[in-house]
Amino acid sequence: MDRSELLEEKVKKIAQDLLKGSMRSHNWDHTARVVELCRRMGRPMADMDVLLTAAYLHDIGRDDQDSSKGFLCHAKEGARIALPIVNQLPLSEEQRENIIHSIRTHRFRGSHIPETIEAKLLYDADKLDAIGAVGIARAFLFAGELGARLHNPDIRVEDAMEYSEDDTGYREYRLKLCKIKERLLTDEGKKMALGRHLFMESFFVQFLKEYKGEI
């Protein structure tokens, strides 16, 4: 194996170990899909050592967010946890800083804006895995992990609390997933998002009709 392959194998093993026991909606399976999306979208424009390392480590702070019921930001925590790991890797200081920046900004909250091409690609890959058929499945999987209902027609989704029995898959779609298409940062990400978005729209139209017993 060449240097990049050896680096990837090392970081992959670290990520797999750190993600053991994570909630299944955000576990190793999600990370592996994000890595492959980054691999597909990143060549030839990105530093693949930076992009893939950041992709493998991007959700290692997720357990902290879930255990805090959303009080902590997993992107910020992930960057903190990743720092000593990344500092031990055979990379330049610029590459290390880019990896930490990419992890910290993959959630795109507040002032944490993806600025490098690697950070933008990771952000888009992570969001792509949150929409489409896989995104719908993950939304309901996460709701099930929280003990949420299938759907609650008696409450506005805007009034439902996160990490509660009303934090349903439909709430996730209405408040977050339906907006992702417009928030992607790369041309390839925007192109890939279109089909996934249209699938979600049609699914939830059908879902609501079936839930009400209309069809």
ROTORVEX-342605 format. One record per residue (C-alpha): y, x, z. Coordinates in pm, whole numbers, padded with zeros to 5 digits, always signed. Example, Ala and Ser with C-alpha at 12.3 -4.5 7.8 and 13.67 -1.06 7.14 Angstrom:
BEGIN
-00450+01230+00780-00106+01367+00714
END
This chain:
BEGIN
+00000+00000+00000+00355+00116-00067+00633+00134+00193+00753-00225+00141+00401-00365+00165+00336-00174+00488+00664-00303+00631+00579-00660+00539+00233-00640+00695+00381-00505+01020+00649-00773+01044+00404-01048+00945+00173-00954+01233+00466-00949+01478+00579-01294+01362+00230-01442+01383+00195-01318+01741+00537-01451+01845+00479-01793+01689+00147-01856+01862+00176-02175+02063+00488-02300+01881+00523-02669+01807+00334-02733+01486+00635-02864+01295+00797-02520+01330+00500-02287+01366+00352-02013+01149+00273-02257+00867+00645-02332+00823+00734-01963+00836+00472-01877+00574+00615-02138+00336+00969-02010+00389+00851-01656+00317+00698-01765-00014+01011-01958-00112+01218-01647-00036+00979-01435-00240+01009-01675-00533+01387-01707-00522+01480-01355-00412+01367-01138-00699+01549-00961-00858+01880-01036-00684+01795-00959-00321+01686-00667-00105+01333-00796-00052+01269-00579+00255+01565-00748+00423+01491-01097+00295+01122-01108+00380+01168-00947+00721+01434-01205+00806+01213-01485+00673+00917-01380+00888+01134-01362+01201+01378-01648+01140+01217-01901+01378+01100-01677+01663+01364-01838+01887+01245-02192+01816+01042-02226+02136+01356-02162+02340+01542-02440+02162+01258-02690+02200+01197-02611+02568+01572-02655+02632+01568-02993+02451+01814-02859+02195+02057-02701+02442+01993-02351+02304+02033-02261+01935+01712-02114+01797+01896-01915+01532+02110-01739+01793+01813-01688+02024+01601-01565+01734+01860-01304+01642+01866-01185+02003+01487-01159+02021+01465-00992+01679+01720-00719+01749+01491-00475+01936+01211-00546+01687+01430-00478+01385+01576-00165+01543+01228-00011+01543+01167-00072+01173+01207+00205+00912+01523+00055+00761+01885+00157+00724+02145+00035+00972+02296-00182+00699+01960-00345+00632+01902-00408+01001+02242-00569+01042+02176-00788+00739+01843-00905+00881+02000-01005+01213+02288-01173+01031+02042-01367+00814+01845-01489+01116+02158-01582+01310+02308-01780+01021+01999-01954+00882+02094-02265+01079+02456-02252+00951+02636-02383+01259+03000-02329+01354+03127-01985+01266+02783-01849+01182+02812-01863+00803+02563-01690+00570+02760-01420+00390+02503-01196+00220+02277-01303-00066+01977-01250+00162+02125-01476+00430+02204-01745+00172+01853-01730+00027+01691-01759+00371+01918-02051+00456+01823-02230+00135+01449-02159+00171+01447-02290+00526+01629-02607+00419+01404-02662+00118+01104-02673+00352+01281-02950+00544+01304-03188+00246+01070-03339-00010+00711-03436+00073+00663-03147+00314+00997-03223+00478+00901-03586+00538+00566-03479+00682+00737-03229+00911+00994-03487+01026+00720-03727+01137+00515-03443+01282+00811-03334+01495+00877-03693+01602+00514-03721+01708+00541-03400+01907+00834-03554+02094+00646-03877+02157+00888-04072+01940+00818-04410+01784+00733-04448+01417+01062-04631+01370+01312-04829+01581+01495-05096+01378+01683-05216+01688+01905-04911+01727+02146-04736+01494+02015-04389+01411+02359-04254+01504+02307-04384+01859+01958-04239+01905+01931-03934+02127+01772-03608+02015+01438-03525+02178+01390-03889+02283+01147-04164+02180+01409-04274+01927+01425-03932+01758+01219-04066+01469+01136-03930+01126+01372-04184+00973+01653-04070+01204+01593-03712+01094+01619-03821+00732+01937-04028+00776+02127-03779+00991+02012-03450+00843+01765-03438+00556+01954-03664+00314+02254-03428+00337+02074-03102+00269+02090-03119-00110+02468-03092-00101+02472-02803+00144+02257-02545-00032+02419-02218-00128+02233-02071-00426+02185-02203-00778+01807-02181-00752+01806-02359-00418+02021-02643-00554+01793-02678-00855+01477-02695-00644+01635-02939-00399+01705-03211-00654+01346-03323-00709+01265-03303-00340+01570-03511-00254+01485-03784-00505+01132-03804-00367+01266-03855-00015+01500-04130-00128+01221-04326-00291+00985-04268+00001+01220-04408+00264+01309-04712+00052+00936-04787+00039+00890-04700+00407+01151-04949+00529+01019-05227+00308+00664-05172+00431+00777-05149+00793+00948-05487+00762+00641-05635+00593+00838-05710+00277+00583-05554+00041
END
